[in-house]
Amino acid sequence: MNVLVFDIETIPDIDGCRKIYDLHGLSDDDVAKAVFQMRRQQSGTEFLRHYLHRIVAISAVLRTRDQFKVWSLGGIEANEQDLLQRFYGGIERYTPRLVSWNGSGFDLPVMHYRSLLYPINAAHYWETGQNDNSFRYNNYLSRFHERHTDLMDVLAAYQPRASAPLDEIAGLCGFPGKMGMSGSKVWDAYQQGQIKEIRDYCETDVLNTYLVYLNFERSRGNYDQTRYQAECQLVREELKASGQQHLLDFEAAWQDV
């Protein structure tokens, strides 16, 4: 089966916040400060509700029988609609097993809400057996189906109190963990025009997720140690051959642990 590991990076939806909260006339920065303050008063955290996140990067690892690839969808100038359509187009093309870390809790709900804003075709993603019977008992939407494997959810035995951060689980497994920045810094980086840096960071997150997924596959007996080591070696070779500094740095950090 094809495997597609994905991760998104988001910023506040400034235009949406202006519309919902009547914040017209304020600068982008002041709108963000206002909604962060409102959210903090409501819940004690600045983390906005899912529908108020705008997607600025979607990164992926694709593993098929013939290839391994890590990249960010679209170009640096791609808008949210383009990113979303490319993601759903990849599902249409490959019908992969989706793999994420907290994708059920964050990434996919954000993508669901944001997709309502555009004329996007995501029919294959939403399939639950109406047109393809193979999706009836294994689709992308059910929490307990494998077409989408949310590693954080599965490894926590679906118990929120047992959830763990990707960075720490990756570190425990001997992988580099977060590199470059963290999700909380994406808005600041975006304001400074650091789109490439955001995309690079997102790519290292999907690499960590993919490597933890390899451990998961070994743990449940789908990979023996020989295949596991071969898969890890393939990732190393592809990173070395990429010529991209953030991927070279990731491979070097992986060697050092």
Secondary structure, 3 states (H helix, E strand, C coil): CCEEEEEEEEEECHHHHHHHHCCCCCCHHHHHHHHHHHHHHHHCCCCCCHHHEEEEEEEEEEECCCCEEEEECCCCCCCHHHHHHHHHHHHHHHCCEEEECCHHHHHHHHHHHHHCCCCCCCHHHHCCCCCCHHHCCCCCCCCCCCCEEEHHHHHCCCCHHHCCCHHHHHHHCCCCCCCCCCHHHHHHHHHCCCHHHHHHHHHHHHHHHHHHHHHHHHHCCCCCHHHHHHHHHHHHHHHHHCCCHHHHHHHHHHHHC
